[in-house]
Amino acid sequence: MITRRTGSLTPEAGLPAARICTVTFIGISMIVALEADHFGGVLGIIVGLVAAVMGPMSIPMLLSLPPAFRRCDPRAALSSWAVGLLGYVLVKFVLHSTDQTLAIVTPLVTSLAVHIGVGLLSPEGNGTADAIVSAVSPGSDEVGERVTTPDKQPAASAATD
């Protein structure tokens, strides 16, 4: 059950959800292990997982750092990751491409395009995130440019007075 106020699982519903996720993960892991030769062996699986998951996950994490992308909400990050993963599945399993470069670049490019597109088309302000950013860098304005305050005037202007 999900509580209405916080949108999170209640403790009573959390344990069954964790059990279902664990059993599902173990089941998928066992299927992949049985079909390891089909996926190019253990090294092929590792390279494939890194290409499929790490690239699309890193795009939202890295692009959320610059002030220009501060208005990108979780919807942009999650859709970016999902479309990047879908791009990998499309290249690897639908098109059956053996080109390793294509399998690595496709999730990155699609993730980048979707993150930028969703972030620019539907920006969403977050008061809590803005308060954290302003608390960490009190000398920055909304665009991210440095703002000089009266107590931090350059020493050169004081010497010319």
N, C-alpha and C positions, 0 to 999 in steps of 0.2 A: 504494500500500500504506500502511496505517496501522500505526504502531508500537503495540505493546500497552501499553507503559509510559506514554507521554505522550498517546496518542490523536491525534497529529498526523501529517500526511503526511510520508513520507520524501522526501529531495531528489530521488530518482529518480522518484517518483510526482507530485511537486509541479509539475514543468514540463508534463507532459501535462494535468494538471488545469487549470492556468492557461491552456493553449492552448484547451482545450475551453470554458472559461468565456468567453474572449475571443471566440472564433468564435460562440458562442451569443449573446453580448451584441450583437455586430455584426449578426448575422442578425435578431435581434428589433428592433434599432434601424432597420434597413433596411425591415422590414415596417411598422413604425410610421410611418416617413417616407413610404412609398408610400401609406399610408392616412391621411395627416394631415388631409385634408378630412373624413373620416368622424369623426375625433376632435375636430373643432371648430377646426382650424387649429393653428398653432404655439402660440399663446397658450392655447388650450384644452388642449393636451397638457401644457404647463407647469403650469397650474392643476390639472389632473387628477393629475399626478404628485405635486405638493406635497400635495394632499388625500389621495392614496392612501398615500403613503409617510412624509412628514414628521410628520404627526400621530401615527400609531401608533408611530413610532420615538421621538418626544419623550416620550410618556407613560412608558415604562419608565425613560428617562434622568432625567426630572424626579422621578418618584416614588421612585427609588432613593436620592435624597438625604436625605429625612427619616429619622430613626432608627426610626420606626414601621414602615418598609418595608425595614429592613435585612435581614430574613430572606427577602426575595423573591429567588429564585434565577434563573439564566438561563432555566430552563424557563418561568417566569412572563413574563419579558421576551419571549422568542421566541414563545410562544403568544399573547401580547398583540399583538405585531406582525402575526403571521399572521392572526389573527381580524380585526384592523382592516383589513388588506388585503383579506381575503375579504368583509368588509362593504362595502367600496368597490366591489368587482367585482359583488357582488350588486345594489347600488343602481344602478350605472351600466350594467351590461351585461345583467343578468337582468331587473330591473324596468324598465329603459330610462327611468329618471327624468331629467328635464331640470332639476330643481330643484338649483341649485348649492349651496344651504345644506344640503340633505339629503346630497349627495355629500361634503361636507366634515365634517358633524357625525357621520354614521354611523361612519366609521372611528375618530374620536376617542372616541365614547361606548362602542363595543364594545371598543376597546383598553383604555380605562380600567376597564370592568367586568371584563374578563378578567384584567387585571394585578392588580387588587385581590382578585378571587375566588381565583385560583390562589395568590397570595401569602398569603392568609389561611387557605385550606384546607389547603395543604401547605407550610408554612414549612420552610426548610432553613437550618441554620446553616452558616456558612463560617468556619472558624478563621482563615484568611488574611485575609479581608475584615475580620473583627472586630479582628485585630491591627493592620491598617492604620488603621482608624478610631480605635482607642485610641491609636495612635502619633501621629496627627495632632491629636487632641483629648484629651490626657491627663486633663483635668479633667472628662470626661463619664463617667457610669456607663452601665449597660446600656440604660436607657430614654432616655437622652439629656439627663437633667437635670444641672445643674451640681453638682458635688460640691466642697465647700470642704475643702481640706487644711489641716493645722495651720500650715504655713508661709505660707498665704494667708488668714489670718484678717482680718476687717475691722478697720480702724484704730480705729473707734469703740469696739469692745469693749476694746481695749487701753488706751484713754484712761480708761475708767471704772474700771479695776482699781486 
